[in-house]
Amino acid sequence: MVPVVVHGQILAQDEFASDCPEPNGFFADAVQCDKYYACVDGVISEKFCPDGFVFNDLNSRSETCDFPFQVSCEGRPERQPPQPAKNCPRQNGYFPHETKTICNEFFYCASGIGSHITCPEGLVFSLKTGTCVWPNEAGRVGCTSQKVVNFTCPKVEFDVAVAHPRYPDPDDCQYFYVCINGDTPRRNGCKFGEVFNNKTTACDQPINVPDCKDYYKEYFEEYFSNLGTGSSIPTPDILAAAIGSGFTLPDRPKRVKININDPPTRRRKPIDTVVAADTVVAEDIPAEEPARLPSRRRPASESGLQDPSSDVNAEAPRRTVGQGQGQSVRPRRPLDGVTRRRPLRRQRPQSESTTTTTTTTTTTTTAPAAYDDYYYYDYPEGEAGGAGGAGGAEPAGSAGEAKPAA
């Protein structure tokens, strides 16, 4: 039986099945930081993180191995024997440069393969975070701000020190130093085309700083000389920086500016105005009158109405019922001794306008216009056969009422 350590207790191999704090989960070893145990249905097994990683015990349901600066190994500092490789003390992790005085370089190792990384100027590698930080935040021996930036902040009064004063870099016009609380220097720089103005303690154009007016001159001379007379065009930021530096731009050959978004303009060939003798000119051809559309008015003979110029006693035309559908035509009744009545015009009663109101829109619907219905009475007065009677009464819906054709 091989003894192992679980939460500070030494257990034998046969005791594994009853030592899980929970039936399922992952639990850190009490002594070794890169060692942990997995419990599945109450059965425990021993496991190790890959070389360079340590076990993260924040969540017992997650099997996570992480970088040492992400996990607290307090109380369990032991780790498995290292497996070093070139520039990698262990197979995985972030490691500083082997030279102690080189503070801004480090290596990232993955499975024994190291990648060299350099921090931005003024920053150093931090063992606490595995990233590049300010020298005073890294806290590494031999990597203080004064040694990294090679600048010492001058002694100033307290009211000036709390404002983090700025000082120009004596070796480079584009850079300057910010003294945090008046004693910790940090190197900063202006953007391309600008230099630090000590009078205003801010970045400015070179033409406004006499000591640095020619700072970019050599750069622009080389840039425009390499540009040559080809089709290359200086970028806007280069032109703005050159003008701000007081640099005299070289003469460029004149070019035609063409807007590719505009459509091309074509010139038409002039038309000869000479006309041959046998050529027919359009002006000599008389214009044709537009064709007239046929009238849509129905003739009197087809409309079923009586011609006003015809005889009053003539038989009035009758409308056919179901014509063209195999139905017989309604017989006509003679009108001897019958006075033709004037057709009545009945108007459809107009309904009141309906107004529909909503929260945002009001719509008013107007009743449709009245239309005419014509009714013809073909029976003499007093012979209506219904409830009419004498005296010329015109009862609605009488038997002698002829309904209009559909």
Secondary structure, DSSP 8 states (H G I E B T S, - for coil): ---EEETTEEE-GGGGGG--SSSSEEEE-SSBTTEEEEEETTEEEEEE--TT-EE--S-TT---EE-GGGS--TT--B------BTTBSSSSEEEE-SSTT--SEEEEEETTEEEEEE--TT-EE-TTTSSEE-HHHH--TT--HHHHH--------HHHHTT--EEE-TT-TTEEEEEETTTEEEEEE--TT-EEETTTTEEE-GGG-GGGTTTTHHHHHHHHHHHTTSS----HHHHHHHHHTT-------------TTS--------------TT---GGGS--------------HHHHT---TTS-TTS------SSTTTT---------TT------EEE-------EEEE-SS-EEEE-------EEEEE-S-TT--SSS--SSS---TT-TTEE----
